[in-house]
Structures are given as C-alpha cells and as structure tokens.
Amino acid sequence: MNWKKKRAWKGQMSEAFVTAIFLSLSGGLQDVYTYLARNHVFANAQTGNIVLLSVKLMEKNWSVVLNYLVPLSFFALGVAVSELVQTRHKRDKNFHWRQRVLAMEMILLFIVGFLPTSLNLLANALVSFSCAMQVQAFRKIKGANYASTMCIGNLRSGMEALCHFILKGKKKKRVLAGQYFAVIFCFALGAALGSSLIPYLGMKTIWISCGLLFFSFCLMFVQDQEEGMDS
C-alpha cells in the first residue's frame, strides 16, 4: 500500500518542490501587495484580518469592519470554489484540475492590477479569493503537507522535522526540514520583491504574481508517465 501511494504522487509537478517555490514567491508577493498597496489588509493571513476585524468591531468603526470582513468571506468562498473545481474536473485527462485553479487565479489577479485604489475592497476580495483557491489546491510537497500562501504551518512542520533529525537521528527529516525552510524563505523573498516594486509599478505589481503562477502552470504540463490524475 505504501509503495502504491508513493507511485501515486511520484512525478506529479503539482507536488514538486520547484512548483512550490514559484507558488510561495507568488503568495508572499500577494500578501505584501494587499497590505502595502491596498489599505493594510492581508490577502493570505486571515488570522490577522480576524484580529483587526475584532478590534474594529469593539471600536464600533463600522466603515472599516468591511475592509476585513469582505476578504474573510471571499477567502472562505475561494476554498469552496477550489473544491468545486476538483469535484467537477478531477478525472480530466488533458488539463489537470489544479491548472484550472491557477488559470482562474491568474485571470483574477490580472484584473486586480487594473483596479484603482477607490476599489480596494473589491481588489482585496479578489486576491483573498485567489489565495484561498491556491492554498486549497496545492497542499503537498511530495506527500508532505505545506501551505504556499502562509508560513505558520510551514514553520511548525519545519521545526518538527528538524528536531526529529537532530534528536532522533531521522536522516530523511533533514531534507524535509530544508524544504519547509526553503518555502518560507521564498515566501519572504516574494514579499520583499513586492515591497520593492510597489513604488515603481503601483497597483500593477500584482501582475508579477501572475507571471510566477504562469511558471507553475507551465511546469504542470511536465508529468511522469505513471502520474495519477485522480489526486
């Protein structure tokens, strides 16, 4: 059974480390984009939005509450849509369902680049929706759970793997820890890239994220002959 599971994901580019790198770069850029360029709202870190939402509720600052409530709602909706895409296109042979998710995400983020600051609420909603689809669709690196749009889970898993390597001598955990920390680094690098480009590209900085997602999209055409399309 374990051998069969290993063969099921072997060669799947949707779970390849290189795919996770591009997705994490994009995730970091999206988060810094909405925070710095779109009225200090988190696209990915919904925990932060919940905290800020709670603060504004206690302050009875109703006009600002929507700035956090709408992205939260669209994030939840994005998870549902990702599940719907998987359910309807899980058996597609020529076009992986995860590629459909990336295509939708790229289209939405491209539209966001045209939205003026007066439509920040809509822009943040679309970015949060896109992030949710991505984090729901891409959840593994070679069978190990990870998130491409946030870091807390990766940090916990990375430290756990590192401790298992150091304290218990599990050599395979060293590689796993390295992968987690590399993903975190790429997320931070994406955020740094976004923050440095916003002064020059403004609202169109999000198009860089589209380019990074496009690389992931193209990589997924590279498939092992024994790849199972039902994952």
TORBAKE-39744 format. One line per 4 residues: number of its first residue (from 1); their letters; for each residue y negated, x negated, z negated of C-alpha. Coordinates in steps of 0.1 Angstrom, whole numbers, plus 2048, in hexadecimal, padded with zeros to 3 digits. Layout:
TORBAKE-39744
NUM) a) Y/X/Z; ...
***
This chain:
TORBAKE-39744
1) mnwk) 800/800/800; 7E8/7E4/7F7; 7EF/7D3/818; 7E8/7F3/82B
5) kkra) 7C7/7F7/819; 7BD/7D3/822; 7C5/7D9/846; 7B1/7F9/846
9) wkgq) 790/7E7/840; 798/7C6/84F; 780/7C0/86C; 76A/7DE/865
13) msea) 747/7D3/86C; 739/7EF/857; 748/7DC/839; 741/7B9/845
17) fvta) 72B/7A2/831; 714/79B/84E; 70E/7C1/852; 705/7C3/82D
21) ifls) 6EC/7A7/831; 6D8/7BA/84B; 6DA/7DB/838; 6CE/7CA/818
25) lsgg) 6B1/7BA/82A; 6A7/7DC/837; 6AC/7EC/815; 694/7D4/804
29) lqdv) 67A/7D8/81F; 67C/7FE/81D; 677/7FE/7F7; 659/7E7/7F8
33) ytyl) 64A/7F9/815; 648/81B/804; 63C/80B/7E3; 621/7F5/7F2
37) arnh) 617/809/811; 61F/82C/808; 610/834/7E6; 626/822/7CE
41) vfan) 646/836/7D2; 669/827/7D3; 67E/82F/7F2; 69F/823/7E2
45) aqtg) 69A/81F/7BD; 69B/843/7B4; 69E/83A/78F; 67B/82D/791
49) nivl) 670/84D/7A2; 680/862/786; 66E/84E/76B; 64D/852/77D
53) lsvk) 653/876/783; 65A/87C/75E; 63A/86A/755; 625/87F/76D
57) lmek) 635/89F/760; 62C/897/73C; 609/88F/748; 608/8B0/75A
61) nwsv) 5FD/89D/779; 60C/8B7/791; 5FC/8A9/7B1; 60E/888/7AB
65) vlny) 62F/897/7A1; 637/8A0/7C5; 634/87B/7CF; 654/874/7BC
69) lvpl) 665/896/7BD; 666/898/7E3; 676/876/7E9; 68F/87D/7CE
73) sffa) 699/89E/7DF; 69B/88E/801; 6B0/872/7F3; 6C9/88B/7E7
77) lgva) 6C8/89D/809; 6CE/87C/81A; 6EF/877/807; 6FA/89A/811
81) vsel) 6F2/894/836; 704/873/836; 723/885/828; 71F/8A0/843
85) vqtr) 71E/885/85F; 73D/875/851; 74F/896/84F; 747/8A1/873
89) hkrd) 74A/87F/884; 765/86D/86F; 77E/86D/88B; 767/863/8A7
93) knfh) 777/846/8BB; 75A/838/8CF; 73D/83B/8B7; 742/835/892
97) wrqr) 733/84F/87B; 721/833/868; 710/82A/889; 703/84E/88B
101) vlam) 6F4/84A/868; 6E3/82A/873; 6D6/83A/893; 6C7/857/87F
105) emil) 6B8/83E/866; 6A8/829/881; 698/848/892; 68A/855/871
109) lfiv) 67C/833/867; 66D/82F/88A; 65B/850/885; 64E/845/863
113) gflp) 63C/828/873; 625/840/885; 61C/855/866; 5FA/84F/858
117) tsln) 5F3/84A/833; 5E9/86E/830; 60D/877/836; 61C/85F/81C
121) llan) 62F/87B/80C; 642/882/82C; 646/85D/833; 655/857/811
125) alvs) 66C/875/814; 67A/868/836; 67F/845/829; 691/851/80A
129) fsca) 6A6/868/81F; 6AF/84A/836; 6B7/834/818; 6CE/84E/809
133) mqvq) 6E2/851/82A; 6E6/82B/82B; 6F1/826/807; 70A/843/80A
137) afrk) 718/837/82B; 71A/811/824; 72A/80D/802; 743/7F0/805
141) ikga) 745/7CB/80F; 769/7C5/818; 775/7DF/800; 75D/7D6/7E3
145) nyas) 743/7F0/7D9; 71E/7E6/7DF; 6FC/7F6/7E7; 6E6/7EB/803
149) tmci) 6C6/7FD/7F7; 6C6/7F4/7D1; 6D0/7D7/7BB; 6DA/7E3/798
153) gnlr) 6FE/7EA/7A1; 701/7CA/7B5; 6F3/7B6/799; 70C/7C5/780
157) sgme) 729/7C0/798; 71E/79D/7A1; 71C/792/77C; 73D/7A3/775
161) alch) 74E/790/791; 73E/76F/786; 74A/774/762; 76D/77B/76E
165) filk) 76C/75A/782; 75E/745/766; 770/755/748; 791/760/758
169) gkkk) 794/746/774; 797/761/78F; 78D/74C/7AE; 789/769/7C6
173) krvl) 76E/777/7AF; 758/759/7B7; 755/764/7DB; 74F/788/7D1
177) agqy) 733/77D/7B9; 724/769/7D4; 723/786/7EC; 712/79D/7D2
181) favi) 6F8/783/7CA; 6F2/77D/7EF; 6EC/7A2/7F5; 6D3/7A2/7D8
185) fcfa) 6C2/784/7E7; 6BF/795/809; 6B1/7B4/7F9; 696/7A0/7E8
189) lgaa) 690/78D/809; 68C/7AD/81B; 672/7B9/801; 660/797/804
193) lgss) 660/79A/82A; 652/7BE/828; 636/7B5/80F; 62B/798/825
197) lipy) 62A/7AD/844; 619/7CC/837; 5F6/7BC/838; 5FB/7B5/85D
201) lgmk) 610/7D1/86A; 606/7ED/852; 61A/80D/855; 62E/7FF/872
205) tiwi) 63E/7E5/85B; 65B/7FD/857; 665/7F6/87C; 672/7D4/870
209) scgl) 68B/7E8/85C; 695/7FA/87C; 69C/7D9/88D; 6B2/7CD/870
213) lffs) 6C5/7EE/871; 6C9/7E9/896; 6DB/7C8/891; 6F3/7DA/879
217) fclm) 6F8/7F6/892; 701/7DD/8AE; 718/7C9/897; 72D/7E8/892
221) fvqd) 738/7E7/8B6; 74B/7C8/8AD; 76C/7D6/8A0; 78E/7C8/898
225) qeeg) 7A9/7D7/8AE; 7BA/7E5/890; 79B/7F5/880; 7A1/817/872
229) mds) 785/82F/87D; 78E/847/860; 77D/833/845
***
